[in-house]
Amino acid sequence: MLAKWETRSHAEQVHNDPDCNSNPYSCRRSVSLFLPWEGEIRLQGFNVTFKGQSLQLPHNIHDIELERISDYILVSQHQVFMLAWQGRSSSIYIKMNPEFVGRTCGLCGNFNADVQDDLKTSYGMFTDNLSMFGNSWMEEEPQQLTCPVVPSFYPFPCSTQEPHDLLKVAEVCTSLLKDPFKSCHEFVSPYSYMASCSNDICFLVLVFAEIECPTELIYRECITCCPVHCNTEHICIDNKLQCLDGCYCPDGECSVTGDMYFQSFDGQVYTFPATCQYVLAKSRNPGGFIVTIQNTPCGPNLDGACIQSVNLVLNEDPRTEVTISHSGEVYMASQIRVSLPYSDVHHQA
């Protein structure tokens, strides 16, 4: 049992492969989420099933949302929890809403901000014996092989690493002893985080050896898993994970600020205070997108330039045209004013 919480019949279980005889950190694993009166959602690799039926993501089961971001499958319920499943490494991350402080149990602990009482067995006993604690939360699956009892001593991921690899691990993880983290040491000891850092890196080396991304993507340690969006940003505060690592598109941002100061996608800054309509950005290939800005004279003597409106057209289709005025009004197809948030088959704003 990974986690279970009171007042709701939700439960999350981890399933380890009983036939795995290789390095324990590279064994196959799956996770199940049991919904009250609904059934089981199971995640294994990048496959998602509900009541045994395969799902295509994104997908909703009542108020449960399932989606995939990079190598993670996210399962979330508004104001309750978010579960992130790393499909390649079988890593699991769960974030609960503060409403459930002190109301959980399982291998993830009781969520009461007291690290000293997390090792509580399923039969209510506190222990320092990790084997006793972990084995107490074992749950047998029907028609499955009996789970082996985990021994008291289990090798850490770094125990099989070469010395030169351990030096690289130490170089990364000892950064927690330096600024800007150093100022926090008075309040939070860095050593447990250094141990987690070491285990994480050694685990990734064991499982992946090296992270490779497709040619057009780059690896990022932290990309938001709750993108800024009119409809969803407000629900990210309490129970959304802040960020996820993975392969993503590289940065690409162009901006126009102040007195017509432009910054190109590559960081070139220049000023161009002219009053006309200009192409801000467009795709090289036909049928892509085009963004134009309409400038107008402004200032006390009308000798400056300000953006009057921004216009976006997709796929050279007039039906997709979006115009945003300087006052924040939004128009579709040049004439239909819409209220935000708004979405249709072409747009989401």
C-alpha positions as CSV (number, residue, x, y, z in Angstrom):
1,M,0.0,0.0,0.0
2,L,1.6,3.2,-1.2
3,A,-1.0,5.7,0.2
4,K,-4.5,5.7,1.5
5,W,-6.5,8.5,3.0
6,E,-9.4,8.9,5.4
7,T,-12.9,10.2,4.5
8,R,-12.5,9.0,1.0
9,S,-12.1,5.4,-0.3
10,H,-9.1,6.2,-2.5
11,A,-6.1,4.0,-2.3
12,E,-2.9,3.7,-4.2
13,Q,-0.9,0.5,-4.5
14,V,2.5,-0.3,-6.1
15,H,2.9,-3.7,-7.8
16,N,6.5,-5.0,-8.1
17,D,7.3,-7.8,-10.6
18,P,7.7,-11.0,-8.4
19,D,9.6,-12.7,-11.2
20,C,12.3,-10.1,-11.4
21,N,15.7,-11.5,-10.5
22,S,17.8,-8.7,-11.8
23,N,18.9,-5.5,-10.1
24,P,15.9,-4.5,-7.9
25,Y,16.1,-0.9,-9.1
26,S,15.5,-2.0,-12.7
27,C,12.6,-4.4,-12.1
28,R,9.2,-3.7,-13.7
29,R,6.6,-1.9,-11.6
30,S,3.1,-0.7,-11.9
31,V,0.8,1.4,-9.8
32,S,-3.0,1.2,-9.2
33,L,-5.4,3.9,-8.1
34,F,-8.7,2.6,-6.6
35,L,-11.6,5.0,-7.0
36,P,-14.6,4.8,-4.7
37,W,-17.5,3.1,-6.5
38,E,-15.6,3.3,-9.8
39,G,-12.8,0.8,-10.1
40,E,-9.1,0.5,-10.7
41,I,-6.9,2.8,-12.8
42,R,-3.6,1.0,-13.5
43,L,-0.4,2.6,-14.9
44,Q,2.3,0.4,-16.3
45,G,5.0,1.9,-18.5
46,F,3.1,4.3,-20.6
47,N,-0.1,2.2,-20.7
48,V,-3.2,3.3,-18.8
49,T,-6.1,1.0,-18.2
50,F,-9.4,1.5,-16.4
51,K,-11.3,-1.6,-15.3
52,G,-9.0,-3.5,-17.6
53,Q,-9.8,-1.4,-20.7
54,S,-7.0,0.6,-22.3
55,L,-7.4,4.4,-22.3
56,Q,-6.2,7.0,-24.7
57,L,-4.9,10.2,-23.1
58,P,-5.9,12.8,-22.2
59,H,-9.0,11.3,-20.6
60,N,-11.5,12.2,-17.8
61,I,-13.2,9.8,-15.5
62,H,-15.8,12.0,-13.8
63,D,-13.6,14.5,-11.9
64,I,-10.4,12.5,-12.3
65,E,-8.1,13.9,-15.1
66,L,-5.5,11.8,-16.8
67,E,-2.9,13.3,-19.2
68,R,0.7,12.7,-20.3
69,I,3.5,15.3,-20.1
70,S,6.9,14.2,-21.5
71,D,7.6,10.8,-19.8
72,Y,5.1,11.4,-17.0
73,I,1.5,10.3,-16.8
74,L,-0.5,12.6,-14.4
75,V,-3.6,11.6,-12.6
76,S,-5.3,14.4,-10.6
77,Q,-8.5,15.2,-8.8
78,H,-9.2,18.9,-8.2
79,Q,-8.5,20.0,-4.6
80,V,-7.6,16.4,-3.6
81,F,-4.4,15.0,-5.1
82,M,-2.0,14.7,-8.1
83,L,-0.1,11.5,-8.9
84,A,2.8,11.6,-11.3
85,W,4.0,8.3,-12.8
86,Q,7.3,8.3,-14.6
87,G,6.7,5.7,-17.3
88,R,10.3,4.9,-18.0
89,S,11.7,4.6,-14.5
90,S,8.5,3.6,-12.7
91,S,9.0,6.4,-10.2
92,I,5.9,7.7,-8.4
93,Y,5.2,11.2,-6.9
94,I,2.1,12.1,-5.0
95,K,1.0,15.5,-3.8
96,M,-2.0,15.9,-1.6
97,N,-4.2,18.9,-0.8
98,P,-3.6,20.4,2.7
99,E,-7.1,19.3,3.6
100,F,-5.6,15.8,4.1
101,V,-2.9,16.7,6.6
102,G,-2.7,13.9,9.2
103,R,-5.3,11.8,7.3
104,T,-3.1,9.4,5.2
105,C,-1.3,6.2,5.8
106,G,0.9,3.7,3.9
107,L,4.5,3.8,2.7
108,C,4.2,7.6,2.0
109,G,3.5,8.3,5.7
110,N,0.8,10.2,7.5
111,F,1.3,13.7,6.1
112,N,1.4,15.6,9.4
113,A,4.7,17.6,9.0
114,D,6.4,15.3,11.6
115,V,9.1,13.2,10.0
116,Q,9.7,11.3,13.3
117,D,6.4,9.3,13.2
118,D,6.3,8.3,9.5
119,L,7.4,4.7,10.1
120,K,4.1,3.5,11.4
121,T,3.1,-0.1,10.5
122,S,-0.3,-1.1,9.2
123,Y,-1.1,-2.4,12.7
124,G,-0.3,0.9,14.4
125,M,3.2,0.3,15.8
126,F,6.0,2.8,15.4
127,T,9.3,1.3,14.4
128,D,12.8,2.1,13.2
129,N,13.0,-1.2,11.3
130,L,12.4,-0.3,7.6
131,S,11.8,-4.0,6.8
132,M,9.1,-4.3,9.4
133,F,7.5,-1.1,8.3
134,G,7.6,-1.8,4.6
135,N,6.5,-5.4,4.9
136,S,3.5,-4.5,7.1
137,W,2.0,-2.6,4.2
138,M,2.3,-5.5,1.7
139,E,-1.0,-6.4,0.1
140,E,-1.5,-9.7,-1.8
141,E,-3.2,-9.6,-5.3
142,P,-5.7,-12.2,-6.2
143,Q,-4.3,-15.0,-8.5
144,Q,-0.8,-13.6,-8.2
145,L,2.4,-15.0,-6.8
146,T,3.0,-14.3,-3.1
147,C,5.2,-11.3,-2.6
148,P,8.6,-12.1,-1.0
149,V,9.4,-10.5,2.3
150,V,12.0,-7.8,1.9
151,P,15.2,-8.3,4.0
152,S,16.3,-5.8,6.6
153,F,19.4,-4.9,4.6
154,Y,18.9,-3.8,1.0
155,P,21.7,-2.3,-1.1
156,F,21.5,1.3,-2.0
157,P,21.6,2.3,-5.7
158,C,25.1,3.9,-5.2
159,S,26.6,0.7,-3.7
160,T,27.3,-0.8,-7.2
161,Q,28.7,2.4,-8.8
162,E,32.2,2.9,-10.0
163,P,34.4,5.3,-8.0
164,H,34.6,7.8,-10.8
165,D,30.8,7.8,-11.1
166,L,30.5,8.4,-7.4
167,L,32.8,11.5,-7.7
168,K,30.3,12.9,-10.3
169,V,27.4,12.2,-7.9
170,A,29.2,13.9,-5.0
171,E,30.0,17.0,-7.2
172,V,26.3,17.4,-8.0
173,C,24.8,16.7,-4.6
174,T,27.3,18.6,-2.4
175,S,25.9,21.8,-4.1
176,L,23.2,21.5,-1.4
177,L,25.9,22.5,1.1
178,K,26.6,25.8,-0.7
179,D,24.7,28.9,-1.5
180,P,21.8,29.5,-2.0
181,F,20.9,26.5,0.1
182,K,23.4,27.2,2.9
183,S,21.2,29.9,4.4
184,C,18.5,27.3,5.1
185,H,20.8,24.9,7.0
186,E,19.8,26.5,10.3
187,F,16.2,25.4,9.8
188,V,16.5,22.4,7.5
189,S,19.3,19.8,7.6
190,P,20.7,19.2,4.1
191,Y,21.9,15.6,4.7
192,S,18.8,13.7,4.1
193,Y,18.3,15.7,0.8
194,M,21.9,14.9,-0.2
195,A,21.2,11.2,0.4
196,S,18.1,11.4,-1.8
197,C,20.0,13.3,-4.4
198,S,22.7,10.6,-4.5
199,N,20.2,7.7,-4.7
200,D,18.2,9.4,-7.4
201,I,21.3,10.0,-9.6
202,C,22.7,6.5,-9.1
203,F,19.2,5.0,-9.8
204,L,19.0,6.9,-13.1
205,V,22.5,5.8,-14.1
206,L,21.5,2.1,-13.3
207,V,18.2,2.3,-15.3
208,F,19.0,4.7,-18.1
209,A,22.8,5.1,-18.2
210,E,22.2,8.4,-20.1
211,I,19.1,10.5,-20.8
212,E,18.6,11.0,-24.6
213,C,16.0,13.2,-26.2
214,P,14.8,13.2,-29.8
215,T,16.8,15.6,-32.0
216,E,14.3,18.4,-31.9
217,L,13.9,18.3,-28.0
218,I,16.1,19.1,-25.1
219,Y,16.2,17.7,-21.5
220,R,15.0,20.0,-18.7
221,E,15.2,19.3,-15.0
222,C,12.1,21.3,-14.2
223,I,9.2,22.2,-16.5
224,T,5.9,23.3,-15.0
225,C,3.3,20.6,-15.0
226,C,0.6,23.2,-14.6
227,P,1.0,25.6,-17.5
228,V,-0.4,29.1,-17.2
229,H,-3.9,28.9,-18.4
230,C,-7.1,30.8,-17.6
231,N,-9.0,27.7,-16.8
232,T,-6.6,25.8,-14.7
233,E,-4.0,28.1,-13.1
234,H,-6.1,28.6,-10.0
235,I,-6.1,24.9,-9.1
236,C,-2.3,24.5,-9.2
237,I,-1.7,26.1,-5.9
238,D,-2.4,23.3,-3.4
239,N,-2.3,19.9,-5.0
240,K,-0.4,20.3,-8.2
241,L,3.2,19.2,-8.5
242,Q,5.4,22.2,-9.3
243,C,7.5,20.8,-12.1
244,L,8.6,17.6,-13.9
245,D,11.8,16.7,-15.7
246,G,11.9,15.4,-19.2
247,C,12.4,16.1,-22.9
248,Y,10.7,19.4,-24.0
249,C,10.8,22.0,-26.8
250,P,13.7,24.5,-26.4
251,D,13.0,28.0,-25.3
252,G,11.6,30.4,-27.9
253,E,10.2,33.7,-26.8
254,C,9.9,37.1,-28.6
255,S,8.6,40.2,-26.8
256,V,7.6,43.8,-27.5
257,T,7.7,46.1,-24.4
258,G,7.7,49.8,-23.5
259,D,8.5,52.2,-26.3
260,M,8.5,49.5,-28.9
261,Y,11.5,47.6,-27.6
262,F,11.7,44.3,-29.4
263,Q,13.6,41.2,-28.2
264,S,14.0,38.5,-30.8
265,F,13.7,34.7,-30.1
266,D,17.5,34.6,-29.9
267,G,17.8,37.6,-27.5
268,Q,18.6,40.4,-29.9
269,V,17.2,43.7,-28.5
270,Y,16.3,46.7,-30.6
271,T,13.8,49.5,-30.9
272,F,11.5,50.3,-33.9
273,P,8.9,53.0,-33.0
274,A,7.0,53.0,-36.3
275,T,3.3,53.3,-36.9
276,C,2.0,50.7,-39.3
277,Q,1.2,47.0,-39.4
278,Y,4.1,44.6,-39.1
279,V,4.7,40.8,-39.1
280,L,5.9,39.9,-35.6
281,A,6.4,36.2,-36.3
282,K,5.3,33.7,-38.9
283,S,6.2,30.2,-39.8
284,R,8.4,29.6,-42.8
285,N,6.2,26.8,-44.2
286,P,2.8,27.7,-45.6
287,G,-0.2,26.7,-43.6
288,G,1.4,27.5,-40.2
289,F,0.8,30.7,-38.3
290,I,1.3,34.4,-38.6
291,V,1.3,37.0,-35.8
292,T,1.0,40.7,-36.8
293,I,1.0,43.9,-34.7
294,Q,-0.8,47.1,-35.6
295,N,0.9,50.2,-34.3
296,T,-0.6,53.6,-33.9
297,P,0.7,57.1,-33.0
298,C,0.7,57.9,-29.3
299,G,2.2,60.2,-26.7
300,P,1.6,63.9,-25.9
301,N,2.6,65.0,-29.4
302,L,1.6,61.8,-31.2
303,D,5.3,61.3,-31.9
304,G,5.6,57.9,-30.4
305,A,4.3,54.5,-31.3
306,C,2.1,52.1,-29.3
307,I,0.6,48.7,-30.1
308,Q,-3.0,49.1,-31.1
309,S,-3.7,45.4,-31.5
310,V,-2.2,41.9,-32.0
311,N,-3.5,39.5,-34.6
312,L,-3.1,35.8,-34.9
313,V,-4.1,33.6,-37.9
314,L,-3.6,29.8,-38.1
315,N,-3.3,27.7,-41.2
316,E,-4.2,30.7,-43.4
317,D,-7.8,30.2,-42.3
318,P,-9.8,33.4,-41.6
319,R,-12.0,31.5,-39.2
320,T,-9.1,31.0,-36.8
321,E,-8.3,34.7,-36.7
322,V,-7.9,36.2,-33.1
323,T,-7.4,39.9,-32.5
324,I,-6.5,41.3,-29.1
325,S,-6.9,45.0,-28.6
326,H,-4.7,47.3,-26.5
327,S,-7.6,47.4,-23.9
328,G,-7.6,43.6,-23.6
329,E,-10.7,42.9,-25.7
330,V,-10.6,39.7,-27.7
331,Y,-12.3,39.3,-31.1
332,M,-12.7,36.1,-33.2
333,A,-12.8,36.4,-37.0
334,S,-12.2,40.2,-36.7
335,Q,-15.7,41.0,-35.5
336,I,-17.1,38.6,-32.8
337,R,-16.2,39.7,-29.3
338,V,-15.7,36.9,-26.9
339,S,-15.4,36.6,-23.1
340,L,-12.5,34.7,-21.4
341,P,-12.0,31.9,-20.7
342,Y,-12.9,30.8,-24.2
343,S,-12.3,27.7,-26.3
344,D,-13.5,26.1,-29.6
345,V,-12.1,23.6,-32.1
346,H,-9.4,26.1,-33.1
347,H,-8.6,28.1,-29.9
348,Q,-8.2,27.9,-26.2
349,A,-7.7,31.2,-24.3
